């Protein structure tokens, strides 16, 4: 009788290094969210005409996508860990500068530095988490780390709200000071984390072995063997975006992930970061707080990361977001006269937004070949957030009804992407190996 083949994950279990890796990713996600949300809070620090308000609101995603565009290819060339140290330096400079900035120009300057770091930070985390976390835990570990985006937003809301009754310099100092503390924590944690073994395996196997022995002394052989088993029969990673997209199924991945990513980025941003300064300026901090609380409460979705279908979760999330957005549009005469009603709807919407967001962010980094994972993940995020920037300028003169109708259409685009993937895509959740999700393992390049 033939013995069953041993699982490539045999001998791999959670270690102290995995805990440090997770802390690195979680705190980094928190920092990204914190930096992105500061631009919305900063609208209250200076007096500007409405024509320039769009610039300040667009400032965050503009510099975010610049950071994404730079960091994606660099992380594939220089490594994930090297990219982390670059972003930490930028964070520290931006946070300290913001704490002492007084004029509009300086606020924009130091925000741009923080946001450059933010774009690079999140992109690299999404990539490294799939590559470094134990295979049997990569789904829930990545989703749990992404959930810290919600915690970062909540932390910012608390910092802004708790200091909003003081002077502007006080709030600016509190917000900037919190950011610098986050950087100190990151520096401590990342001194105890390795480079991505999967990335190293593709460019320098000897160095990958040394790194595995240093950080996983009892599992070095098992960790490297799992990577080898997961990629040895698959298509070799190609060195360009064009070459990757020529592979079977990659265009579908790009289209679906970009549509879902745009729907989430724009749909969340339009209600949480834009509708407040445009239509409910006095409620900006409360909207951030309501959205943050809802997202943190729904974050337990990460527990299903390695057991539940990624396709079905994505489809459910986008159906729910589109449905609640439709309710908000149709009931605007009801909630427009009572702030607490609007905050309640924002709270409900953000429960479903977070479910879709955590799942979509996990999805878009697991579907690409390792050697191009940073670049392709960055391309998806660049496209989606770039179009979100355009929505800020194209919607600035809309009425509240037109604005909410536009928001519903945005969620419709995300739902279309989720529907197409549910019909034509492969399953990347439910315990699927990274090689299957990325198309690197035999028989899965579709």
N, C-alpha and C positions, 0 to 999 in steps of 0.2 A: 504493500500500500504506500502510495507516495505521500510524503510529508508535505503539509501546506507550506507555501513560501513564507518566509519570515517577513513581517512588516518592516518597511524601511525606517519606521519610527521606533523600532524596538531599542530600548536602552536610552531613550530620550525622555527626560523628566524635567520639571521646573527647578531651576537653581537660583542661587542668590544673584548671579549675573542677570538672569531673566527679570528678576525683580528690579534691579537697577535700570535695565533697559526700559521696562515698562514705566518706571518713574520718570525717566528721561523723556519718553514720548508723551506721557500725560501732562507733565509740567510744560513741555514745549507747546502742546496744543492749547493749554491754558494761556500761555504767553501770546500765542497767535491771535486768539479771540480777544484778549485784552487790548492788544495793540490796534486791532481793526476797529473795535468799538469806540476807542478814544476819539476818533474823528467826529463821531456823532455828538459825544459829550462836549467837544471843543466848540460846537456851534454856539454854546452859551457863554463862551469866554470872551468873545469879541463881538462888536456891533458891525454888521455888514449888511448891504442891500441884498434883497432876495436873489438878484441876478448872480451874485457871488456865492450865495448859499449852495447852489448846485456844485460849484467848484470845490467847496470844502467837503461836501458829501461825497463827491466823486474822487476826492484826493486819496481816500483809503483804498478803494479798488484799483485805481490807476497805479499807485506805487506797489500795491500787492502783486499785480500781474507783471510788473517789471521785475520784482524779486523772483516771481515764479519762473519767468522766462530765462533769467540768468542762472538760477539755482538748479533747475532740472538737468540741463546738459552738464553743468559743473559737477553735480553729484554723481553722474555716470562716469565722468572723467577722473575726478579727484577722490571720490569715495564719499560715503554717507557721513562718516564721523568728522572728516575734515570740513564738510559743509556746515555741520553743527557749530563748530568753533567760530567760523566766519559769521554766522548769524548771531551768535551770542555777543560778539564784540559790537555789532551794529545795534543790537538791542540796548546794550549798556549806554552807548553814546546817545541814542535817541531818547531813552528814558530820563537820563540826567539832564539833557538839554531841554526837554519838555518841562521838567519841573521848574526850571528857571526862566523859561521863555515868557515874554510879556507882550510882544507885538504879534500881529497877524502873520508876518513873514517868518518870524522865528518859529512860531507854532507849526506852520506848514513845513518848514525845513526839517525840524526834528521828528515830526510825524512821518515824513517821507522816509527818514532813516529807519525808524521803528518798523514801518510797513515793508520796506525792502527786506528786513530781517524776517518779518512775519511771513511773507510769501515764500521765502526760501525754507524757513523752518517747517512749515506745515507740509510742504511738498516732500521734503526729505523724510519727515516722520512717517507719512503714509507709505512711502517706499520701503524704509528700513524696518518698519514694524512687521510687515509680511515676511521679510527676509530673515529677521533675527529671532522672532518669537518661536517657541516650540511648535512644530507643525500641527499638533492636535489642539493647540490653543490659539493659533494665529488669528482666527476669526473674531473670537470674543475679546482677545487682547487688543486687537486693532480697534474694534468698535468701542471698547471701554476707554481707550486713549482718546478717540475722537469725541467721546462724551465730555471730556474735559474742556472742549471748546465751549460747551454750555456753562460749565463751571467758571470758565474765564469770563464769559459774558456776565454771569451773575456776580462775580467778584468786582468787575468794573461797575456794575449797577450799584452795588453796595457802597463802593468807594465814592462814586459820584453822588449818590443820594445822601449818604451820611455827611458829606461835606458841602452839600448844595445850599445849606442855610448859612454858611460862612461866606467869606469874600471869594472872588474868583482866584486870587493868588493861593488861597488855602486849598481850594478844590484842585487847582493845577498841581500844587505840591503833593497833595495826597495821591492823586492819580499817577503822577510821575514817580513818586516814591515807591508805590506798590509795584510798579513795573521794574524798578531796579532790584527790589528784593527778589522778584521772580528770577531775574538773571543770575543772582548770587546762588540761588538754589540749583539752577541748571548747571552752573559751572562745577559745583560740588558733585552732583550726580554723574555728570558725563565724564568725569575723570575715572569712573569705575565701569565704563561700558566699552565693548569691542567695536571694531569695524564690522560691517556686514560680511559674514562668512560666505554667503551666496555670491555677493558681488566679487569678493576676493577670489573665490574659486574659479571665476571666469577669466580673471586677468593674471593671477599669480597664485597658483595652487600651493606653492611652498609657504608663502606668507599666510595663506588661509590656514594652513596646518599649524603654524606657529601661534596665530591668533586663537585658534581653537584650543590648543594646549594651555595657553596662558589663562584664558577666561573660563574654559570648561574642562578642567584637567581630568575629570572622571568620565566625560562624555565626548571627548574630542573626536574619537574614531566614529562613534555613532552619529554625531552631528554632521560630519563630512560625508559619511556614507549615505545619509538620508538625502543630502543635496545632490550627490552623484546619481543616486537612483531616480531622483525626481527630474533630472535634466539630461541624462546621458543619451537617451533615445530620441530626444526632441530635435526640432529644427534649430540650427545654430542662430544665435541672435545676430541681427544685421546691424551695421554701424550707422544707419541713417533712418530718418522718419519715413522716407519714400520706400526704402527697402522693407521696413516693418509692415507698412500698409499694403504692400504687394502680397503679403502672406494671406492665406485663406482666413476669412472671417474677421480680419483686423479692421476693415472699413466699417463693419457693423458695430464692432466694439467702440470705435471712435465716435460714430454718429449717436449711438444710444447713450454712451457715457456723457458726451457733450450736451445733449438735450436734457438729460436728467440733472447734470451739474448746473446748467444755466437756470433751469426751473427752480432749483433749490436756492441758488445764490441770489437770484433776482427776486424770487417770491419771498424769501426771508427778509432780504434787505429792504424791499419796498415797504413792507408793513412795519418792521421793527426799527430800521434805521432812518427811513425817509419820511414815512407818513407822519411821524411825530413832529420833526422840525418844520414840515410843510403845513400841516393842518392842525396839529395839537402841540404847539411849541412848549406850552407849560407842562405837558405830560411826557416829555422825552425820557426823563429818568424813570418814571413809573412804567412806561412801555418797556424799557430795557429790563426792569426788574421783573415784570410779569412774564416776559418772554424767557428770561433766564430761569425763573422758578419752574415754569412748565417744562422747559428742556431738561433740567436736572431731574425732575420727577419721572419723565419718560425715558431717561437714560438707561434704565434697567433692561432695555431691549438688547443690550450688549450680551446678556446672559444666553441669548439664543444664537449667538454668532457662529457656533460650530455645530449646531443641530438643526437649524431651520433653513429652508430654501431662501437663498438670496434673491432669486427672481420674484418669488411670491411676496416677500417682505417689501421689496421695492415697489411692486405694483400696488399693494395695499396702501403704502405710505403716500404715493402720489394721487391715488383715488381720493383718499381722505383729505389731503391738502386742497385739491381742486374743489371738493365738496364743501368744505368749510369756507373757502374763499367765495364760493357762490352764495352762501348764506350771508356772509359779510356784505357782499354787493347788494343783495336784495333787501337786506334789513337796515340799510344805512340811515333811513329816516328815523328808525327806532333808536339806534345807538348814538347817532350824531349829536343828540341833545343831552346825553347823559354819559359822562366820561367813564363811569364804572362799568357800563354795559360794553363799551368798546374794549376796555381792558380785559373783561371776561372773555370776549371773543378772541382777542390776541392770545390769551392764555391757552384756550382750546386749540387754536390753530397751531401754536408752537409745540404742543404735544405731538402732533402728527408731523410737523416739519422736522422735528428732531429725529423721529423714527426714520423718515425718509433720508435725512441728512447723514446720520450715522451709517446707515446701510450703503448709501451711495458713495460716501467717501471711502469706505472700506472696499467697495467694488472697483472703483476706478483705478486703484493702484495695484490690484492683484491680477489684472488681465493682460499685462504686457511682459515681454521677455526681459529677463534680468538686466542685461547690458543696456537696455533702452528704457527701463522702467521709470527712471527719473525724468527723462525727456518726454516720454509719451504721457505720463501723468501730468507733467507741466503743460503740455499742449492742450489737454482737455480742460485744465483749470484756466489757462490763458484765454481760450475761446469763450468759456462760459462766463467768466468774470468780466472779460472785455465787452461782451454784449450787455452785461448788467450795467456797466459804466454808461453805455449808450442809452439805456432806459432812463437813467437819472436825468439826462439832458432832454430826452424826447418827451418826458412826462412832466416837466416842471411847470408847464402852463395849463395842464389839464384840470378840469373840475374834479371834485372828489368822486363823483360817479364814474367819470371817464377813467380816472386813475385806478379805481378798484376793478373796472372792467378789463383794463390792461393787465392788472395783476392776475386776474383769472385766466387770461390768455397765456400768460407766462407759465402758470401751473399746467395749462393744457399741453404746452410743449414738453414739459417734464413728464407728464403722463403718457404722451405719445412715445417717448424714449423708453419708458418702463414697459409699455405694452409690447413694443417691437422686440425688446429683449426677452420678455416672458414667452413670446411666441417662437422667436428664431434663435435666441442665445443659448449658451450652455449653462449648466448649474455650477456656480463657483462657491456656493456655500454648502451647508449640510455636511461639513467634514471633507470637502474636496481638497486634494493636495494643491499646493501652489503651482506645481508643474502643469496640472490639468487646467487650472484657471488661466494661466498665462499662455497656454498652447505650447509650452516647451516639452511636455511629456508626449510620448508617442500617441497618435490617434486623437489628439485634442486640439490641434491647430485649426480652429474654425471660428 
